[in-house]
């Protein structure tokens, strides 16, 4: 027996450009369901329309706070209360709309991507609104938020009938079959659910054959991709798992400590699916850490088959050698992101466990830049275990290598990470409710960390407000040295298609998001989408 379902993406008002990207995870789940004969549709509300939730007058007040006007905390809270009221009204409208669609389409269940922070709170409200109207319709939650917080979610809400952890391709199909057959969830892998007062966790299983994972982006399945309501930079997945066990990251716990790879042929097939449906040519590799041999194999096939795409890439310093960068550039790789985190080798080994040599990192950054790749390096600042010496070394490393952009990350302690599991080893103090609070913590990326709601933790004896001030000051110090900061690899690529400089693009996008300028933000998205079409690419190639 086959099922029908709706897959929902709703987080509320966006805090970064990434909110407008197509959702690869839901597209993969839709592909899995449809491949087994189940009907589904993706209702993605993270479109340009969501900017209507911030009235311009409130946005202008918010912007004045960013500029450093006095009385910021009280005014910011008043703005938040008003935005929450407007957003709650929108959630009620969306709950009614989704409920009506579920009845109309005879949906047997709803799958909802859970976001962290304010998005998680909004997902709970939306699910409650649907349950109020359709109390017997199962609602399942999934996504990275569940991977990290797992059973803890049931401490704050019972609205989700089950939570899917890990990889969802097999899980979503098994859930669809269980719903259609009116069976329980005990035989479904990768699931957490309540049975009375007891929380049940089923066996975890990772997908070995990644050819079973294929995102579906056709307009019938994913209607939000029609027109220019989404920014059509599509996420491409090459591999899963990570053999590096960085102390701040829980990814190896989530996806495994060894690489599982798609074939290069399968990856190019996914590229072609997007090109055929949307004509776009820009992609962002969404892996945590893709092995170098696969990156190079994909690049060589893109060249040999004349695919004509551009893409941004995340990698590890150890994964690529000098001979790879020219091939990457010729294949259409525009930008590459490396996590360096610290410029002091002893500190890097003891507190970060990045598994990289800083001398090699210097050479890799130089080689990338020499071959014309826009190179982004990220650093955690101020880091656990940081001293005046490590701070000076990090600053000196950045000044010497001069990446095209530096991304400064305030330290956030994640569950299922070494820092989160053993904080005392790294000079970290977490309050008893830290991880509960973290579920609702929103890093508002268009605002400085000093305007984020604080977390109850200390690093090196300093509380959140001090950490936020230091992180902001470090980025400002780098900017004063003529270095570009807070621009990611994907942001650099899309800014090219908007005919803006990187700094101008960063600042304008941040400004439009803060003040709620839907018209200007929509114009940027439309311009990027138009530029990214293959016919435009052919013209550009002919002119070079």
N, C-alpha and C positions, 0 to 999 in steps of 0.2 A: 504494500500500500504506500502511495506517495503522499507527501505533505506539501503544504504551501506556507510560506513564511515572509516576514518583513525583517530586514536588517537595518538598524537605526544608528545614525551618527549624529549626535547632538552634544555640544559642549557649552554653548552659550557664546557670549561676546568674545571675539578672538583677542589673544595677547601677542600673536606673532603671525607672520605671513604664512607659516606652515599650516595654519588652520584651513587655508583655502586649497591645499593640495588634495587630489583624489585620495581616498582611503584605500590603500593597498590591501590591508587586512580583511576588510569587508568584501572587497572584490575577489579575494582568494576564497573566502567562505562561500560566496555566491557561485564561484566556479565549481567548487566541490559539490555543492547541492545540485546544481544543474547537470553535472556530469553523471549523477546517479538518478536523474529523472525527477528531482524535486523542483518545484517552482518557487522562486524567491524574487524579491525586489529590494534594492537598497534605497532607503530614504535618508539622504545626506542633507542635513540642515546647516552644515558648516559652509555656507555659500556667502557671496557678497551681501545677500539680503540680511544676514545676521547683524550687519553694521547699523541697521535701523534701530537696534536696541539701545544705542547710545545717542540721545538727543544732543545736538550741537552745543547747546548752552552748557550742558554738563561736561561735555568734552573739553570745552574751552577752559572751564574751571579746573579740570584735571590737568590740562596742559600747564596752567599757571603754577600748579604745585610742582610739576617736574622742573620748572625753571627756578625753583628755590624760594618761592614766596613764603612769608611767615605764616605760622598757625597751620602747618600742613597736616598734622595727624587728625585733628578734629574735623577739618574741612574734608579730608580724604574719607573719613568714616561717614560723613553726611552724604557724600557723593555715592559711596558704596551702597548705602541704604536705599537711595533713590534708584540706582541701577538695578539692585536686587528686586525692587518692586516691579519695575518695568519688565525685567527678565522673567519673574514669576508669572506675570500675565501672559507672556509669550509661551512659557512652558505649558500653561493651561490650554492655550490655543493649539499647540502642537500635540498635546495628549488627546484632545478631541479629534484632531485631524487624523492621527495615527490610528486611534480606535475605530473611526469610521472606515478607514482604509482596510483595517484588519477584518471588519465585518463584511465589507464589500468584496474583498478578495478571498474570504473564507480561510484566513490564515490560521494555522494550527499552533503557531508560536511566534514570538518576537525575540530576535537576538539583538542585544544592545552593546555597542562598544562603550566601555567605561573609561573615562578620562580621570586624571589625577587633579586634585585641587578643586577649584570652583566648578569645573566640568563634572567632577564626581558628584558633588552636591546637586547639580542640575540634573544629572542622570537619575539620581534617586527620586527627585521630585517628578521628573517625567514618567518614570516607571510607576510611581504611586498614582499619578493622574490617569494612566492607562488602566491600572488595576481597579481604580475606583469605578471605571466605566465597564471594564471587562474582567471581573474578578477571577474567572476560571481560565483565562488565557495565560499559558506559561510565558514567563519572561526570563530569558537567560542573559547573564552578563559575561563579558569576556574582554580580552585585550591585555596589554602590559600591566595595567593597574591591578588586575587580578593576579597576574604572575608574581607580582612583588608583595601584595598585601594578603592574598589568599583568604584563609578563614577569618582574618581580622575584619573583613568587610561585614561579616554577619554580626559583629559587635555593634555596628551602627545602623544596619538596615536588614530587614528580612523580606524585602520586596522581591528579590530575585529568587526564582524557583531553583536555579542552579547556577554555579559559576564555573566557567571553562578556563582551565589553566593550560599553559604551554601551547602546543600547536593544535590548531582547531580543525584542520581539514577532515580528519576521521571523526573527531568529536561531534562536529555539527551534523554530519550525515547520520551518525548513530543516534543523536538526539532527535533528528527529524523522523527517523524510523521508529523510535520509542514513542514519540508523540502520536504518530499515525496509528500505531498498533495499541495505543493506550497502555503502554508498559511503564514500569518504573525506570529509574536512571542508574541502578546499581551496576549494570553491565556496560555502561558507557565509559570509555577511558577519559582520563584528564578532567575529572569533574569533582566539584565540591558542592554538596547540597545538604539540606537539613532534613532529618527524619525525626520529627518530634523535637525533643531537646538535644538530640545527638547530631553532630556534624559529621557527615560521611565524606571521606576522600577516596575516590576510586583509583585504580592503578594508573600510573603515568606511562605514557608511551609516546616516543618521538618518531616522527616520520623519517624512515630511511630512504625511501624513493621520492625525492623531491620533484620528480616529473609529475607526480600526482597533484602538485600545487600549481595552479594556473589562474591568475586573476582575470575576471571578466569585466570589461568596461563598456559593453555596448549600451546604447541609449535606452533600450527597453528595460534592461536590468538595472541600470544606473542612470536614472533620468536627470539627476543634477548636473551631469556632464554635458548636457545639451547647452549650446550657447556659451556664454562667458561668465557663468556664475561661479565656476571653480577655476583656479589657476592650473593650467594643464601641463604641469611638470609632474610626470608619473614616477612613482617609486619602483625601482627594479631590485629584485632580490637575486643574488648570485648564490649565497650559501647561508648556513645556519651554524651556530656553535662558535666557541672561541677558546683556543688553547691557552690564552693568556688570562691570568687571574688577578687583574688589577684590584687593589684593596678597596677602592671606592665603588666598584661595579659588581652587580649581581648577575651579569649576563651569562656567565658560564654555568651558574646554577639554573638559570631559566632555560637555556637552549643547549646546554651540554658543553663539555670541555674539549670536544673534538669537532673538527670541521665535517659537515655534511654538505655536499655541493650539488647544485644543478649542473647539467651538462651545458657547454657553451651553445650547443644547438638549441636546447630548450630556452635558454635565455634570449637568444635572437628571435625565437618564435614569439616570445612575449613582447619584445620590441615591435615586431611586425603587427601583432594584434592591436597595439595602441595606435600605430601609424595608420592602419587600415580603418580604424574606427574614428580617429580624431585628427589624423594628419599631423600630429605634433612630432617634434624631433628632439625634445629635451627631456632628460631623465636624471634621476638622482638615485645612486646606489644606496639602499637602506640597510645594508648589513652592518653588524657591529664590527666585523673584522673579516674581510674577504681574503682568502689565501692568494698569494702573489701569482702562482702558476695559473689560477683560473682567471684572474684579472687580465693577464697577458694573453691567454688563449682567446678570451672573449674579444679583446682588442684586435687581435690578428684576424679573427673572423669578420668583425665589423669592417675592417679594411678590405679584406679579400672579397666580401660580398657587396661592397659599396653601399652599406646601409644608410650612410649620411645622417648620423645623429650627433648630438652633443650630450655630454653627461658630466655630473659631478660625482666624486668618489670619496669614500671613507676607507682608510687603510692604516696599517701599523708600519712603523719605521722598518721593522725587520722583514716585511713581506715583499718589498720591491728593491731591485738593484738599478744601477745607473742605466743599464741597457734597456730597461723597460719604459723609461719615461718618454723617449722619442716615439716609441710604438703607441703609447697611450695618447700622446698629443695627436698623432696622425689618425687615430681611430675616432677622434672627436671628444676625448676627455679634456674638459676645460679647466677643472679645478679639482684639488685633492686636499683632504683634511687629515691631519695627523694629531693624535693626542700625545703631547710631550709631558705636560703637567708640572714639571719642575726642572730647573737648570742646574741642580746640584746632584751629582751621581749618587752619593751616599744617601741623601734624603730620598731620592727617587726609588732606590732599592729598598730602603727600610720602610717607608711610609706609603709608597704608591704601588710598588711591585709591578712596574710597567714592563719589565723584561726588555728594556732597550738600553743601548749604549749612547751616551750623549754625543760622543765624537762622530759616531755613525749618523746620528740624527742631524748634526750640522751638515755633514756631507750630502745627506739625502735632500735636505731643504735646498741647499745650493744647486744640486743637480736638477731638482724639479723646476726651480726658477729658471735655470739656464735653458732647459728644454721648452720653456714657455708655458708651464702649468701654473695656474694661480694657486698658490700654496698657503693653506691655513694651518696654523699651529695653535693648539689650545693649552691652557695652563690653569691649574687650580690655585686660586689665590684668595685669601691667605690659607695655606695648606696646614693640615695637622702636622705637628712637629717642625713647623717653620721657625727659623731664627733669622737674625739680621744677616748672617752669612748666606743662608739659603736664598733669602730674598734678593740679596745683591747678585748672587750667581744666576738666579733666574732672569733678573733684569739684564745682566750682561750677556747671557745666552741669546735673549731676544734681540738685543741691540746688534750683536755680532751677526746673527743669521738673517735678520730682517725679513721674516715671512711676509708675504703679500698682505696677510691679515692675521691678527692675533685675537683669539677668543678667550676672554678672561672669565672663568667660572667660579663663582662663590661656592665653597664646599657645602654640599648637601649629603647627609648621611642616609644611605638607602638601606631598606631591609634586604636581607639575604646577601649582604656584602660583608667583607672582612671588617670594615669600619663599623658596620651596624651590628655584627655579631660579637665583636670584641672591642668595644669602643675604648675601654680603659688602656689598652695596649698602645693607643695612638693619641693619647691626650685629649680624648673626646668624652664629654659628659652629656648624657641624654636624660631628659626628664622621663618620669614613668609613663607619661602619655605622649611621648614624642612621636612614635610611629602612628598612633591614632590621629594626631594633629597633622602629620605629614600627608595622610590621605586627602586632606582638604586644603593642602598648601598649594598656592598658585604662584609660580615664579612669573610675574608679569613682565615679560621680556622687553616690552616697549617702555617700561619704567625702570629707573635705577633701583638696585637692590635695597637702597635706603627707604624706598616707598613700599616694599613688600611687607605683608603681615609677618611679624617675627615668629621664628620657631624657638621652642624652648630647648636649647642646647648650648654647650660651650665647647670651643676648640681652643686649645692652648690658654684656657682660662678666660677667653673672651666670649661675650655673648653675641647674639645674632646682629644686633645693631652695630656693634664694633666691627664685626666681620664684614657686614655689608658696606660700611664706610671705607674699610681698607680695600675691598675689592673694587669699588668705584674709583677710589683714588689711584689705584695701580693702573687701571685702564686709562685714566686721565693722564697719568705720567707718561705712559707709552704714546698716547696721542700727541703730547707735547714734544716728543722725540720724532714726530713725523710718521709714526706707525699707525696704520689703520686698525681699529679694533671693532669687535662685536659684529663682524661680517662672516657668515658661514660660507662653505663651499657652494651650496645651492643658491644662496642669496647672490653671490658673485655672478653665477651663471645667468640667473633670470634678470639681473640688473643690466646685463649686456643687451638683452632683448627689449629693454625699455629705453635704450639710448641714454642712459644716465651713468654718471660715475658712481663708483661703489659707495663713497661717503654720502653723496647726494641721495642715492637710492635708499640707503639705510635710514637716513634722517627723515626723508619724506614719508617712507612707509611707517616709521614710528610715529611721526606727527599725525598722519591720517588716521591711524588706529586709535591714538589717544583722543583726538578731537571728534571722532565719529564721522569723518568726511567720506561718506560712501561714494559720492560721485567721483572724487579724485582717485580713491582706491580702486573703484571699478574700472576707471580709465587705464590705470596701470595694468590690471589683470588682462583687460581686453588687448592692450598693446603687446604684452608679452605673448599671449595666445596667438595673436596674428603673426607676430614675428617668428614664432616657433613652428609655424606650419611648413611642411616640406616644400611647397612651391616657392615660398620665400627663401628657403635654404638653397634651392637650386639657383635662384637669381643671385644670391650672395656669392655662391661658389663661382658662378660665371663671371662675376665682376672682379674676383681676386686673381 
